[in-house]
């Protein structure tokens, strides 16, 4: 979730504060720059804004699935939502691209907080060069995320990690190369369209296919 193109990677960096200055945090809040900032075991991780290509992947997937899960009453999605373990976890949370909860668990999206206090059914992380996506996986295991959808921004390689015996383990593709996500009732695989790598999405209940 960090630097964008090559030029951006040369001029931006990850910033980590063991004790973040309160005035700096307040300034970032005031300017709307803290939407993806996280706290890891009390350490403040400051994220620069994602590059345009990164955000396009996130937004296109959100549009595809928000309508799909709503139409089939599978559950609800929400972006910019903190994932933590219990209401006392303000000093230890991550913010994935977006979160999905099954219909019977929608109450975990409480109106008075921007957090989910139990492991969501699905979270999306888009991996960009130099980011901390892989370092988040042990935390997602610990809070009980049921499925983690990982998409590489540049190559569009995709993984679905499913919680099995307290570990997020890769789901094997079927003989046609599609990887199934149980929570979203959808298949994923890498493909190409117009000479460019694309993430292909097949919606099980609609029978439609999309390229991102």
Number of C-alpha atoms within 10 A of each C-alpha: 24 24 24 22 15 9 9 14 15 10 8 14 15 14 11 15 12 12 9 14 10 9 9 10 16 13 12 15 13 10 10 10 16 18 17 21 21 23 20 16 12 16 15 21 20 22 22 20 18 18 17 12 14 22 17 14 20 20 15 14 18 19 10 14 19 16 13 20 21 13 11 10 11 17 20 21 21 15 17 16 21 24 27 25 19 13 11 9 15 18 14 18 26 22 24 22 21 19 26 25 24 19 13 10 14 15 12 16 20 11 8 6 12 15 23 22 20 16 22 25 21 23 25 21 21 22 22 22 16 13 16 15 16 10 9 15 15 13 17 26 22 14 18 20 24 21 28 26 17 19 24 18 25 17 15 22 18 20 22 24 23 23 19 13 8 15 17 21 16 16 16 13 15 10 7 7 13 19 23 21 20 14 19 21 16 21 20 25 21 21 18 13 11 6 7 10 17 21 22 20 23 19 17 14 12 12 8 10 13 14 17 19
